[in-house]
Structures are given as structure tokens and as C-alpha cells.
Amino acid sequence: MFNFFDELKGNLKKIEQSVLNNYNIINLSGKILYVEGHQGLTILSDNVIVFKIKKGRIEVNGQNLILSELTQNTLKIEGDIKKVEEF
């Protein structure tokens, strides 16, 4: 027997999981990059910062890059950001 509310609950759980597994990036004028949903750093230097996401990694290239904030879920990079690529 089809139960509308059970079906709705199941679909909402799927949506919640897909939202939680994603990440958000905000690039402010190439000077500040704010990321929610990272899963750890792999490379940290003045010119390159690489961090993991659920299905790959993101590489930030630039000059004078500084990791100014790092929490379990968020990070903030400051500097002259030239390129942001997902792999």
C-alpha cells in the first residue's frame, strides 16, 4: 500500500544527504575564498592550496595565499587568488 507521508520522508532524507555531501564556495573578488564542506587539506603553500571534497579535490592557485581560518567543515583562504579548479 502506498503511503504518501512515508514516501515524502524517504525523499527528504535523500535530499538532505545530497545537500550535506556537497560543498559551497564563495569567491570574493579574487581576494578571499570561503569554503563550506571540505574534508581536509592535502597541500598548503604560498602559491597552491589543495583540499578534499566528497568526490574529488579542489586546487586553489595564486600568490601570497594564506589559510586564515580552518574548522572541521569550513576554511577561508586569503591572498591573490588566480584560479580555482575541481578535480
C-alpha positions in Angstrom: 0.0 0.0 0.0 1.3 3.4 -1.0 1.8 5.8 2.0 2.3 9.4 0.9 4.0 10.6 4.1 6.5 7.7 4.1 7.4 8.4 0.5 7.8 12.1 1.3 10.0 11.3 4.3 12.2 9.0 2.2 12.6 11.6 -0.5 13.5 14.3 2.1 16.2 12.1 3.6 17.7 11.6 0.1 17.7 15.4 -0.5 19.3 16.0 3.0 22.1 13.6 2.3 22.8 15.1 -1.1 22.9 18.6 0.4 25.1 17.5 3.3 27.6 15.8 0.9 28.1 18.8 -1.3 30.2 21.9 -0.7 29.8 25.6 -1.2 32.5 28.1 -2.4 32.3 31.8 -2.3 35.0 33.8 -4.1 35.1 37.5 -3.1 36.8 39.5 -5.8 39.7 37.0 -6.1 40.9 38.1 -2.6 39.0 35.8 -0.3 37.8 32.3 -0.8 35.3 30.8 1.7 34.5 27.1 1.5 32.0 25.0 3.4 32.0 21.3 3.2 35.8 20.5 2.8 37.1 17.2 4.1 40.7 18.1 4.8 43.8 19.8 3.4 46.3 17.9 1.2 48.7 20.7 0.0 49.4 24.1 1.7 51.9 26.6 0.3 52.1 30.3 -0.6 51.0 29.5 -4.2 48.9 26.4 -4.0 46.3 25.1 -1.6 44.5 21.8 -2.2 41.7 20.4 -0.2 39.5 17.3 -0.4 35.8 17.3 -1.1 33.4 14.3 -1.1 34.0 13.4 -4.8 37.5 14.7 -5.5 39.6 17.7 -4.6 39.8 21.5 -5.2 43.0 23.3 -6.1 43.4 27.0 -5.5 46.3 28.7 -7.3 47.5 32.3 -6.7 50.1 34.4 -4.9 50.6 35.1 -1.2 47.9 32.6 -0.2 47.1 32.4 3.5 44.8 29.9 5.2 43.3 32.4 7.6 40.6 30.1 9.0 40.2 26.3 9.3 37.5 24.4 11.1 36.2 20.9 10.7 33.8 21.9 7.9 34.9 25.4 6.7 38.0 27.2 5.5 38.9 30.7 4.4 41.8 31.5 2.1 43.1 35.0 1.6 45.5 36.3 -1.0 45.7 37.0 -4.7 43.5 34.1 -6.0 44.1 33.4 -9.7 42.4 30.0 -10.3 40.1 27.6 -8.6 39.7 24.1 -10.1 37.8 21.0 -9.2 39.4 17.5 -9.9 
